[in-house]
């Protein structure tokens, strides 16, 4: 009897930093467990798929980057499907589901996924499953887990429907599968709703809520319990029992200890990700490799010629201004508003911790040789492209892997099998389970716990190096905005940053600094000019060097029309690109004394006027020269401390930039609506950018007498016209 051919489906992903790719690969790996065959491809490999002729269901997994932009790997695909000459029935045979990844801390949430979804519908494509919008701001797994859980029956239903006009054996095979896995989602006709949680739900209540897929209840998952789960739970219970046989009261959960309701329950844990790498360590004389960069083709090594602390010592945050000498690299050109990447290493102390926990401290200079396992069940397994051939173990952990990244649940699941102590093993199972989602968010995700900290707490966990290479993402360079103009500083590139401080928390006894900002701060200490210290007192220390490359902005530039008013909102270090804008404008005005220039407004804010008022002298100089027409300031802590506002101030003394925007609502609205002004916002995405956006919507509503929906449309139109631009970060 001939072997039955398993039904197939296609997965296409668009990823910027590997998140969407990892999720797509996870879906592909799980397909065999459901009697399906998954073919997977990146959207950039357009030669591997033909959607207009695809006869199987297609799953799209796409992320969004920047200000709602498609990932680099997805740009060509988006451009292709947006071709205006394509007929409206071009994709009428396509049956697809789409999982969009985004972050609600940014204005254009899941914009790439929404763009693709809308365009596929316009071209006649058909959903076979509800679109999911996963939010990294609250935890992707909130939507991701139930979406994947329900997609399998939807795929089978879609294949059955699509096979109805084809051969009978395939229909019979699918019919048998449906009998074995009955599901309320097996209906091929699915009413499309966004997969989401009610507004008042939190991650704590997820396990008790019934999510809906396409208006239908998702299949409930029964708690699974293996013998090892039972044994681990028993060990936990014994560990929480004193010598008298009485259970000790556990009032609060911790990273390593759960409450009995969780510690005694059966768990739904992710499937064990299939291993796919073999690692061999070779003893070779390669110590020099550690000091060489594998990124020399794309990054330039440049000296830091000046470093100034911009805030006073008693400020809550420390901000530094660095100047780079890029004169030796004439191709490193930039405009105000552009940003650039800084390549930084992992901290040596954290690398040492990982080496020690892996038992590799004596093999740090051994070469790493990678190969794909012949017996791997991972589809499309390949060697990670960010691992150079025969690099040392120390080089790999220092320059290649993001050991600061928050361990994902799949990684925790893999670590379970590397843990000796039964109590610790059980706790790792809980943290990666659906039942333990609240604890995972509280103790790992929300605190940005990293691998070294996790291994310190789970002392019996000793993973192999291959597991780290398989699960840890590539070490990413960090972006910074240019705070200068080449007209003012030829051959120089200036930028300002705050040294990020992560507080102590459960699992992190001591606070730590941000990876790149802390490294830069340490690096420039010998040449740093502190407030009240003359520059000459820093001695003749050799300038340190860093690796950088430009990442040019497509839109965040001052208008090419000098008569167009500029409205800039940049509290704290968000003022950086606007310093470049104003330096450029000042010299352009000086070189063209008869030209007409539009108004310039800057809304700046910080905590204390005398503590962290960045670029104070330069900004006041712009006002004196007429380059900056209006400088609107607010100092949040000073405003609170004042007994009463000055007579010239309005009754409500502004604390934040959005308050100042409201105080000048009429003029700002006139500039935007009647004088073709451009509005720029730079800074924190999570709070400031949202508050500014809400304020602008309120301004549009009040000035134009609109309802909220029409005010939102007005702001959306400004975005479409590239007159409301953001450069924000989370």
N, C-alpha and C positions, 0 to 999 in steps of 0.2 A: 504493500500500500504506500503510495507516494507521501512524502512529508508535506504537511499542511504549511502553506506560506503564511507567515504572520502579517497581519495588516500593518501598514506603514503610515507615518505622518511626518511632517517636516517642521523643524524648529529653526527660525531665523532670529538672530540677535544683533542688536546694535549697542555697543558698549564703549565707554570712554576710559574707565579705569578698571574694568574687569568684572564689575558687579553683575551686570546683565548677562555677560558670558557665563559666569559661574552658575547663575540660576538656570540658564538654558541648559548647561551641561548636566546639572542636577536632574532636570526633568528628563533629559535623554537617558541618563543612567538608570532612572526608575522605570523607564518604559517597558523593559523586559519583564518586570514583575507583574505587569498588567497584560501580558501577552501581545505586546505591540513592538514594532520596530521604529526607532526614531532616527531620522536623518537630520543632521545639524549643520548649520553653515552660518558664517558671518554675513550680514547684509552687504558688506563691501565686496564679497566674492560673488558678484552678480552672474558670473559665467556658470555657477553651480546650480542655479535654480531659474525656472521660468514660470512666474506666477500665473501668467495668462493661460498656460497649458497645464498647470498643476492639477492632478487628479486626486490628491489626498488632502486631508485637513492640514492647515498651516497654523503654527503658533508663533507669534511675534513676541519677543521680550526686548524692550527698548528703554534706554535711560534718557535723561535730559541733562544737558550740561550748560554752564554759563547762565546767561539770562534767557533761558528757555530754548537754547539752541540744540540741534541734533548733535550726537557724538560725531567725531571725525569719521568713524567707520560707516556712518549712516547718511552722510551728506549727499553722496552721489545717488543713493536710492531715493531719498526724499526729492531730490531735484528731478529724477526720472519720472516718478509717479505724478509730480506736479506739472508735467508737460501739458500745456493747454490743448494740444492737438489730439490727445488721447480720447477715444469715444467713451460715452457714458456706460457702455456695456463691456468695456475692455476686460474687466476682471469678473464677469458675471458667473464664471464657473468656480471662483475662489471661495472656499469656506474657511474662515479663519477665527482665531481667538487672539486677543492682545493683552499682554501684561505690561503696563507702563510703570516705570520707576521714576520717582521724583522726590521733592522735598518741599513741604509747605512753608518752610522758612523763606522760600524764594517766590517771587510774584507769579511766574509762569509755571505753575505746578504741572508736572508731567506733560509739558507742552509738545515735546517731540512725539510721544505716544498718541496724544490727542490729534496732532496734525496728521500722522499716518492713518489713524483710525478714520478720521473724517474723509480723507482723500480716497481711501480704499472703498468706503461706502459710496462716494461720488462716482467711482468707476464700476459700480455694480457688484462689488464683493458682498458676501453674506457672513454675518456672525454665526458661529455655532455655539458660542459660549459668551457669557457676560464679560465685558472688558474690566480688568482690574487696575486700580490706581494705587500703587503701593507707596507709602510715605516714609521716607528715611528719617523725617523729622520726628516721627512718633514710633518708628520701628517697622521695617519692611514686612516682618513676619506677621504683623496684625492682619494684613490683607493677603500676603504671599502664601501663608500656610493653607488657609481654607480655599484659596483660589486653586492651588495645585491639587489639593485633596479632591476637589470636585471636577477637575478638568478631565480625568480619565474616563469617566462614564460619558461625558459630553463628547469626547473624541470618538468613542466606540459608537455612540449614536450617530455622529456625523458620518463616520465611515459607512455605517449601515445604510444611511440615507443615500450617500453618494454611490454606493454599490448597487442600489436598487435597479439601476439600468444596465448593470454589468453582469458578470458571471455568477451563477447560483452558488457554487462551492464557497465563495467568499462570504455570501450572505448567510449561509448555513453556519459557517465558522463563527461569524459575529453573533448569530442568534444563540449559539451555544454559550458564548462568552457572556451575553446579556442574561441568560438564565442563571449562570453561576454568580453574576454580580448585579442583581436587580437594583435599580436606583430610580428615585423620582426624577432625576435629571436626564433619564434616558430618552425622553421625548425630544425629537429633532427640532421641534419648534420652541424656541426659548425667547420669552419676552425679555428684552434687554434693559437691564438696570445697572447702574454703576455698583460694583461690589464695594461696600463700605460699611462702616459702623455708624450707629446712631450718634448724634453729636454729643450726647451726654455719656457715652460709653468710654471706658478707659481700658488699658491693657489688663488691669486687675479683673475686669468682669468678662473678659473675652471667653474664658472657658465655660461660662454659664450662659452665653448669648447664642442665639441661632442666627448666623449670618445667612443672607439670601443671595442666591446666584440666579440672576434672571427672574426674580420674583418667586422662585421656588426654594423651599428649604434645602440647605445643603445636607448631604448624607451625614448622619452622626457617626462618629468614630468611637468604637468601643475601646475602653482601656485595655491594653494588652499587658500581660504579665508573664514573664518567663521565670524559670527556676532561679536564674541569677538575680532577677529583680526581687523575687521574694526573699532570697538569702540576704541581699543587700539591705532591703527594708528591715529585715530582722536584726541585722547588725547595727543599723541606725538606732532601732528601738533599744537594743542592749546597751549601746553607747550612751543613751540618754537615761539609763537606769542606774541608780546608785547601788551600793553593796547591800542595802536592806531590801532590795527588790522593788523599791518604790520609784516611780518615774519622776525624774527631775522636771520641774516646770521650765519650759522654754517660752519666754514671753515675746521675744523678738527674733525673727530669722536673721541670719548673717550670710556672708558669702559661702561659708563652709558648713552651715547648719540651717536646716529648715524646720518649720513648725510641724508637729505631728500630723496635721491634716494632709500635708503634702508628703511627708516622709513615710507615711504608711499607706499611701494610695498607689494604685497601679498607674503606669505611665505610658504615654504615647511619645516615643522618642523617634527622631529621624532615622532613616535607613543609614547604615554604615556606608560612607562614601567609599567606592572601590579604590584601593591604592593603585598607583600606576607608575611609580618611579622606583628604580633601583639606584642606590647611591654607594659608590666605592670611594674610599679615601686612599690616596696615593701619596707616599712620602717623596716629595721632590723639593728642590731648593727654589722656592718661589716667593720668598719673603718680599722681594722687590715689588711683586705684583700688588701687594696690599696698598702701596703708596701711589699706584698708577690708577687713573680713572678710565673706565671702559666707555665713558661718554665723551671722550675728547673730540669725536667727530661732530657732535651737535652742541656741546657746551664750550664756552670760552673761559679760560682761567684769567681772572683780572684781579689787580691789587685793590685793597681798600685803603684809599689815601687819606680819609678823614672819618672820624667817628665822634659824634657829639651827643651827650645825653640831653634831651630836650625837656625833661621834667625834673623837678626838684626831688631831693632824696626822700622827703616825707610824702610824696605822691603815692596814691594807691597802686598805680601802674607805672612801670618804667618804660619810657619811649626813647628810642635811639634813632639818630639820623646818620646814615652812612653814605659816603661818596665813593663811587667806583671810578677808576681810570680805565676807560674803554678806548682810548685813543689808538692803541695798537691794533684795534680790530675795526677797520673802516666799514665793514659790512654790518656792524652792530648799530644800526640807526633806529631812532624811535621818535615818536611824536608825543606831546603831552596827552595823557589818557591811556597810553600803552602800558602794559605790564611786562614783567619778565620772571623767569623761573630761577630759583636758587637751588642748587644741588647740595644737600646736606647729608652727613652720615648719621647712622644710629649712634647713640651715646655709648662710649667705651664701657662704662660700668654696666649698662644693660646687656651689652653683647657678652661681657664676662659672665653675668648671671646666667644667661641662656647656655653658654658654653659649659659652665659648671653643672647645670641641671641635666644637660644632655650627656655629661661625662666626656666631653670633648676638649677640656681645657688643655690637655697635653697634645692635642692633635690640631690645634688652631691653624698651624701652617701647612697642614696636609692639603693636597689638591682634591677637589670634589669632582668626581667623574659620574655623570648622570646617564641613565639609559631607561627607555620605556620597558616596563615589565612585559614579557611575552604573554603571561597568563592574565593580564589585566582585563577587567570587564568594563573599563571606562571607554566609552565610544570616542573615537577621535583623539585618543591620548597622544600628547606630543611633549617634547622637551620645552620647558619654559624659556621663551626667547630672552628674558631679562637676566638669565644666569649665564655668564661667559664661560667658555670652555676652560676647564682645569683651573678655575679660580680657587683660592684657599678658603677654608671653612670660615676664617675670620673675615675675609673680604666679602664673602657671601652674606654673612650676618650684619656686616657694617654698611655695605653699599647696595645690596640687591633686594633684601626682603624688608617689608614694613613690619618690624617686630613690635612697633607701637600700636598697630591696628587692633581694634577690638575683636576678640575671637568670635567668629560666627558660630551658630548652633551646630552646624555640620562639623566644625573643627572640634567643638566640645565633645560631640558624639565620638569622633575618632580618638580623642584623648581618653575616653572611658576605658578603652581596651589597653591603654598604656599605664593604667593606674593600679597599684597593688593593693592598697588599703580599701576594704569593702565599703567603709563609711564614705570615704572620699569618692570612690567609684559611684556610689549611689547618688551623692550630691551632684556630681557632674551630669549624671543621667537626668536628674531633676531639672538642672539649669538648662538643658537642651530640649526638654520635653515641652509639650503644649501646656501641661498642667503647671509648669514652672516658669511660664512666660513673664509673670510679674516679677519674680525673683531675678530672672535673667536681666530684665530691663533695669531693675533697681540696683543690682550689685555689679553688673558688668557693663551694660550698654550706657546707662546714664552717667556712670563714673568714669567712662573711657578707660576701663581696666585693660592692661596690656598683657602679653604673654608672660613676660618675666614676673610680673606681679601675681599672675594666676598660678604659675609654677611654684612660686614661693609659698603660696597658701596651700596648694595641693602637693605636699612634699613627696608623696609616693608616686607621682605621675612623672614618668621619664619617657617622653616620646622620641622616636628616632628622627634623625635629621631629615629623612625623606618626607615625613609627615609635615614638617614646617615648610618645606619647599612646595608641597602640594597645596597647602591651605593658606599660607600667608601671601598677601598680594605684593606686587612690585613696590619697592620704595619709591614714592612719588616726590618729585621736586616740588618746592613750595613757591606759589606766585606772590609777587609784590608789585604795587603800583609805582610807576616812576613819579618822583616829586620834583621834577626839574624840566627845563627846556634846554635843548642844545643851543638855542640862540643866546641864552644867558650863561650856560656852562658847556661850552664846546668840548667834546672829548670826555665828558663826565656824565655819570648817571647817578642821581641821588634817590634815596628812598628812606621812608621812615616806618618803623614798626614798634609795636608794643611787645614786651617780653611776657609771653603768656605764662600764667601761674595756675597749675592745677592743684587744688587743695587736697589735703590728706582725707582719706575716706576708708571704709572697711575694705581691706585688701591692699590699701596703700597707706602704711603708717606715717609716711612723710610725703609732703607735697612734692611735685616735680614741675619743671618748666616745660613749655612747648618744645618740640623737637628742634625745629629750625631756629626759632627766636632765641631759645636758650643757648644753642650752639653758636649763633652769631654773637650773642652778648659775651660769651666766654672768649670767643676768638679775638674780639676787638678790645678787650680789657687793657692790653698794654698801650694802646694808642688813644684810649677814650678820653675825651675832654668833658669833664663834669661841670655842672653849674658853679660859677664863681671861680673856676680854675683856669688860669691862662693856658693857651694852647701850647706854649713853649715848654711847660712843665712836664709834658708827657715824654720827654726824652727823644732819642733818635731810634726808637724801635723800628725794626723792619716792618713794612706794611704786610699784613696777612693777605692771603689770596683766597678767592672763592670761585666756584664754577657757576656761570650764569648763561642763559640764552634768552633772547627776546621772544615774547609771545604777543604779536601785534594785535591790537584791538581793531575789529572791523567797524565799530560804531562809536565807541566812547571817546570821541574827539570833539573839540570845539567846532561850532558851525563854520563852514567855509565862507559863509556870508558874514562879514564883519559887522554889518548893521543889525544882525539878529541879536536880541538881548540874551544874555546867559544868566540862568538862575542855578546856583550851585548849592547843594546841601551836603555838607561833609563834617559831621562832628568827629572829634578825636582824630585818629590817624586817617579817617576818611577824607580829610582835607588834602591829602597828598596829591592826587592828580590835579586839583584846582590850583595848587601852587605852580605847577607847570603851565596850566592854562593862563594864569595871570602873568607869569614871567614872559610868556610868548606874546601876550597882548600888549604888555608894557613896551616891549622892543618894537613891535609892529606899529604902535602909535607914535613912538619916537622916530621911526624911519619914514612914516607917512603922516606928517603933521596936518595935512589938509584933508585926510580921509575921515569919513564918518563912521563911528563905532557905536554899537548898541549899548544899552545899560548892562552893567554887571552886578549881580547880587550874590553874596556869599552868606549862607546861614551856617554858622559854626558854633559848637558848644563843647564844653568839657566840665569837669567837676569844679575846679577852683581856678579863678582868674590868676592867682599868683603861684599856682602849682603845676598845671598842665595845659596852659594856654599855648599851644604849639604855633610856631612861626609868628609869634606876636609882633616882633619888630618888622618883619617882612610884610605882614598883612597891613599894618598901620602905614607902612611906606607906600603900599599900593593905593591906599585911600588918599594919602597926601598927593600922590602924582596924578590922581584922577583915573587910574587904571581900574580900580574897584570903586564902583559908584555907591554901593550900599554894603556895609559890613554889619550883619545882624548877629549879635553875640548873646549867649546865655550860659550861665554857670550854675549847674544844678545844685551843688551843695551850698554855694554862696547864697543862692536864691532862698534856700530854706532857712539859712542862718540869719538873714536880714530881718530886723525887727519890723521894718516897713519899707516899701519901695520908694525910690526917689520920686520927687514931684513930677518929673518929666516922664516917668514910666507909667504905663497903663495900670489900672487897678490890680490886675493879676500879673505878677512878675513872671516872665517866661522862664521855665526850667529847662525845657528841651527844644530842639530845633523845630519840631512840629508846632509848638506853641507860638514861636516867632512867625512861622508861616501863617498861622491863623490871624495873628495881629496885623499882618500885611496882606491879608487875603484879597482885598479888592485890587490892589496894584499888581500883585503877582498873577491873579486871574486875567486881568486886562492884558498883561504882557503875553501870556500863553494863548489867549483866545483871539486877540486882535493884532498882536505885533509879531507873530511868528517866533516867539521866544523858545529856547531850548532849555529843558530842565534836566539837571544831572544830580543823581543821588549816589553817594559812595559811603560805604561803611557796613555796619552790622545788619545782617539780614533778619535775624531772629526777632529783634525788637524795633530798632530804629526804622528800618526800611518799611516794615509793616505799618508802623505808626504814621510815618510820612505819607504812605499811600492812602491810608484811611483819612488823613487830614486833607489831602488833595481832593479826594472824592467828596468830602464834606464841603470844601471850597467850591467845587464845580456845582454841587447841588444848590448851595446857597446863592451863588452869584447868577446862575442861569435859571433858578427856580425849577430844578429838575427833581424827579424822584431818584431813588438810589440806583435803580437799574440803568436809567439813562445817564446818570453821573458815571457809572462804571463804564458804559459804552464810550463816553467822552474821553475818559482816561485811556481806554483801549485804543481809541483813534490816535491819541498823541503818541502812544507806543508804536503803532503801525507807521506813523509818519517819522519815526526816529527822533521825536522831540521830547520824549520822556524816557531817559536812559538810566540804567543802573549798573553800578560796579559794586556788587555786594558779596559778602562772605558770611558763612555760618559760624 
